Amino acid sequence: MWNLIRLFLLEELRLRRSFSSALSLLVFPEVILLGSMCGYLFLPQMGNSLTTSQIHMGVLGSLFMFGVSMGGIAFLGKEFIERSLGPVTMLAASVSYQPVHEKRMYLAYFLHDLLFYMFLVLGPMTGGLLLGQIVRPMEAGRFLLITAAQWSTFLLGLSLSMLVSSMINRRGRWILLLAPFSMAPLVTVQILTGEVKGFLPAVLSIETGSWAFIILTSLLAVVYTAFGVLLFEGAAKGNRTSSPGSFRRMMAFSRILYPSDHVSRALLAREMLSLVRGKAYLRISFSLLFPLLVISGMIGLISGMEEVPVRFNVTFFAVMISFFTISIYTHLTNMDFLDFDQTLPVDTPRLIRVKIRLYLMLSLPIAFMFLITMSIATGDMKGLLFGLPLVLVAVPYMGFVTAYLTGLWTNSLLFDSSVFMKYMIFTVLPLMFSTILSFLMTEVLLPSIIGIAAIILMGVAAVFIISRGLDSRWKDVPLSSSGSGFRN
């Protein structure tokens, strides 16, 4: 088992170094370490606006969601590895060809994820707290309790992700109906304790000083992991479906969007057909809806807490859905083996624009439906007056910025630190300001409306400018699945 884990770790390092450098691997842990240390040192100052309980809830909630997003779901990316890395061979992409049982391989991949993110996130976070003890000493028992709560919460999210991804990987899709019940133990703890925070049991350990809830969190993680391994079926046989006549129907539909551009029309039809034949729509739906459901549920729980100083409205949900829809564009760029496109009379900008158009076709209806659903659930129908225009601009803005920075190689967003920093500046900052303004709407309505309107107008201008610069940015980059064109 350890040899498998070691090989997975070596492959992870090799992959990340191929897109950036060995030095860039140290940047993220250093940022986490400094952020953790500064956060602990300035905790008394933050206590003026937030309680200690709220801060711990925010930290553990973030770790839980990080574990969910980085857990076993990543194992579903073996098709991304096959199509996006071309000649690069990895264990996760060739499980069926290894002299190891697939369940054992899956468990090894989970443990590799755990060890890798211990080095990348959890270790630096604990190191930052440890350095902070020099200035603000803490009792050793309290320090160990907080550290164990953070680590066990991340492990809980990681194992939950592994369980749900095993359900998705099974050939019998009916089992997906049971996926929501994977949250039942956490909801049960919440009901039995009578605490909203019981959804993340480790929070109660920090508040009560008892290790019982940390032990419970760890046991739940073990149970999730065990069921995840038992339910995992391995590579599905005949994963691609036959759909005779579909290409002609999709060509007819594409003619509506491309009445005169025959090349783009054929490319769009091919992309839509790939969604159906490769069942990519399942991965896209899950990668978007699962985080949305979990976060929406957590927001609903937090909103019921009287001590929370903010209220979540439709404008906030518009910002949230706009951010998460970018996962659709990521999946669309990971469906194809781009080296084959070098034989077609197609350049990189044209293919990028086709994928952006398909991204908008998928993401805008989903965003509108989600926003209308949340407005009905929260009783904030008036919020749609600002939420719908914001989504109508923010979703295309996110797609065009991602396409401009990464092109067809969205994996560079994670592996190239310079691209990541630009992405954070041009996407996270505008969304963060929109989020702050959404919270201020109950206090200062008119300035918040003016601010959101200004962000919408600037977003429209930015989409127009980025769209014009897309061709010059990528016109000389070859269609290479290995990403060599992008790096050069």
URGI-V82682 format. One record per pair of residues at least 4 apart in sequence whose ideal C-beta (glycine too) atoms are under 7 Angstrom apart, sorted by the first residue. I is the first residue (numbers start at 1). J is the second residue. Records with the same first field share a line. If there is no record, write none. Layout:
I=J + J
//
This chain:
1=5 + 108
2=6
3=7
4=8 + 100 + 105 + 108
5=9 + 108 + 111 + 112 + 115
6=10
7=11 + 91
8=12 + 91 + 108 + 109 + 112
9=13 + 112 + 115 + 116
10=14
11=15 + 90 + 91
12=16 + 112 + 116
13=17
14=18
16=20 + 25 + 415
17=21 + 22
19=411 + 412 + 415 + 416 + 483
20=24 + 415 + 416 + 417
24=417
26=30
27=31 + 417
28=32 + 120
29=33 + 120 + 124
30=34
31=35
32=36 + 121 + 124 + 125 + 128
33=37 + 124 + 127 + 128
34=38 + 128
35=39 + 128
36=40 + 124 + 125 + 128 + 129
37=41 + 128 + 131 + 132
38=42
39=43
40=128 + 129 + 132 + 136
41=132 + 135 + 136
42=46
43=47
46=50 + 55
47=52
50=54 + 55
51=307
52=56
53=57 + 207
54=58 + 307 + 308
55=59
56=60 + 203 + 206
57=61 + 197 + 203
58=62
59=63 + 150
60=64 + 149 + 150 + 153 + 200 + 202 + 203
61=65 + 200 + 298
62=66
63=67 + 150 + 153 + 154 + 157
64=68 + 153 + 156 + 157 + 200
65=69 + 157 + 294 + 295
66=70 + 121 + 154 + 157
67=71 + 154 + 155 + 156 + 157 + 158 + 161
68=157 + 160 + 161 + 291 + 294
69=73 + 291
70=74 + 113 + 117
71=113 + 157 + 158 + 161 + 162
72=110 + 161 + 162 + 165 + 166 + 228
73=161 + 165
74=113
75=92 + 106 + 109 + 165
76=165 + 168 + 169 + 283
77=81
78=82 + 92 + 93
79=83
80=84 + 334
81=85 + 90 + 92 + 93
82=93
83=334 + 335 + 336 + 337 + 481
84=334 + 411 + 481
85=481 + 482
86=337 + 339 + 481 + 482
87=482
88=482
89=93 + 94
91=98
92=109
94=98
95=102 + 105 + 234 + 235
96=234 + 235
98=105
100=104 + 105
101=105
102=106 + 232 + 234
103=107 + 229 + 232
104=108
105=109
106=110 + 229 + 232
107=111 + 229
108=112
109=113
110=114 + 162 + 225
111=115
112=116
113=117 + 158
114=118 + 155 + 158
115=119
116=120
117=121 + 122
118=122 + 123
119=123
121=125
122=126 + 150 + 151 + 154
123=127
124=128
125=129 + 150
126=130 + 147
127=131
128=132
129=143 + 147
132=136
133=137 + 138
138=142 + 143
139=143
140=144
141=145
142=146
143=147
144=148
145=149 + 205 + 206 + 209 + 211
146=150 + 206
147=151
148=152 + 214
149=153 + 202 + 205 + 206 + 214
150=154
151=155
152=156 + 202 + 214 + 217 + 218 + 221
153=157 + 200 + 202 + 217
154=158
155=159 + 218 + 221
156=160 + 217 + 220 + 221
157=161
158=162
159=163 + 221 + 224 + 225 + 228
160=164 + 182 + 224
161=165
162=166 + 224 + 225 + 228
163=167 + 182 + 224 + 227 + 228
164=168 + 179 + 182 + 290
165=169
166=228 + 231 + 232
167=175 + 176 + 178 + 179 + 231
168=176 + 282 + 286
169=232 + 233 + 236
170=175 + 231 + 233
171=233 + 236
183=187
184=188
185=189 + 220
186=190 + 199
187=191 + 199
188=192
189=193 + 198 + 201
190=195 + 196 + 198 + 199
193=198 + 204
195=204
196=301 + 304 + 305
197=203 + 204
198=204
199=298 + 301
201=213 + 216 + 217
202=206 + 213 + 214 + 217
203=207
204=208 + 213
205=210 + 211 + 212 + 213 + 214
211=215
212=216
213=217
214=218
215=219
216=220
217=221
218=222
219=223
220=224
221=225
222=226
223=227
224=228
225=229
226=230
227=231
228=232
239=279
240=277 + 278
241=276 + 277 + 279
243=276 + 277
245=249
246=250 + 273 + 276
247=251 + 269 + 273
248=252
249=253
250=254 + 269 + 272 + 273
251=255 + 265 + 266 + 269
254=258 + 265 + 268 + 269
255=259 + 265
257=268 + 357
258=264 + 265 + 268
261=265
262=266
263=267 + 345 + 346 + 350
264=268 + 350 + 354
265=269
266=270
267=271 + 346 + 351 + 354
268=272 + 354 + 357 + 358
269=273
270=274
271=275 + 332 + 354 + 355 + 358
272=276 + 358
273=277
274=278 + 280 + 335 + 336
275=280 + 281
278=335
280=284 + 331 + 335
281=285
282=286
283=287 + 331
284=288 + 328 + 331
285=289
286=290
287=327 + 331
288=292 + 324 + 325 + 327 + 328 + 366
289=293
290=294
291=295 + 324
292=296 + 321 + 324 + 370
293=297
294=298
295=299 + 320
296=300
297=301
298=302
299=303 + 312
302=308
303=308 + 311 + 312
310=439
311=442
312=316
313=380 + 383 + 438 + 441
314=318 + 371 + 374 + 375 + 378 + 380 + 383 + 384 + 387
315=319 + 383 + 386 + 387 + 390 + 438 + 441 + 452
316=320 + 435 + 438
317=321 + 371 + 374 + 387
318=322 + 371 + 387 + 390 + 391 + 394
319=323 + 394 + 431 + 434 + 435 + 438
320=324
321=325 + 367 + 370 + 371 + 391
322=367 + 391 + 394 + 395 + 398 + 431
323=398 + 431
325=363 + 366 + 367 + 395 + 398
326=330 + 398 + 399 + 402
327=331
328=332 + 359 + 362 + 363
329=333 + 355 + 359 + 399 + 402 + 410
330=334 + 410
331=335
332=355 + 358 + 359
333=355 + 408 + 410
336=341
337=481
338=408 + 479 + 480 + 481
339=480 + 481
341=346 + 351 + 479
342=478 + 479
346=350 + 351
347=475
348=352 + 407 + 408 + 474 + 475 + 477 + 479
349=353 + 470 + 471 + 474 + 475
350=354
351=355 + 408
352=356 + 403 + 407 + 408 + 470 + 474
353=357 + 470
354=358
355=359
356=360 + 399 + 400 + 403
357=361
358=362
359=363 + 399
360=364 + 396 + 399
362=366
363=367 + 395
364=368 + 395
365=369
366=370
367=371 + 391 + 395
368=372 + 388 + 391
369=373
370=374
371=375 + 384 + 387 + 388 + 391
372=376 + 384
373=377
374=378
375=380 + 381 + 383 + 384 + 387
383=387
384=388
386=390 + 452
387=391
388=392
389=393 + 456
390=394 + 434 + 452 + 456
391=395
393=397 + 456 + 459 + 460
394=398 + 459
395=399
396=400 + 463
397=401 + 459 + 462 + 463
398=402 + 427
399=403
400=404 + 463 + 466 + 467
401=405 + 426 + 427 + 466
402=406 + 410
403=407 + 470
404=466 + 469 + 470 + 473
405=419 + 422 + 423
406=410 + 412 + 413 + 419
407=474 + 477 + 486
409=483 + 486
411=415
412=416 + 419 + 483 + 486
413=419 + 420 + 423
414=420
416=420
417=421
418=422
419=423
420=424
421=425
422=426
423=427
424=428
425=429
427=431
428=432
429=433
430=434 + 455
431=435
432=436
433=437 + 455
434=438 + 452 + 455
435=439
436=440
437=441 + 448 + 451 + 452
440=444 + 448
441=445 + 448
444=448
445=449
446=450
447=451
448=452
449=453
450=454
451=455
452=456
453=457
454=458
455=459
456=460
457=461
458=462
459=463
460=464
461=465
462=466
463=467
464=468
465=469
466=470
469=473
470=474
471=475
477=485 + 486
478=485
480=484 + 485
483=487
484=488
//
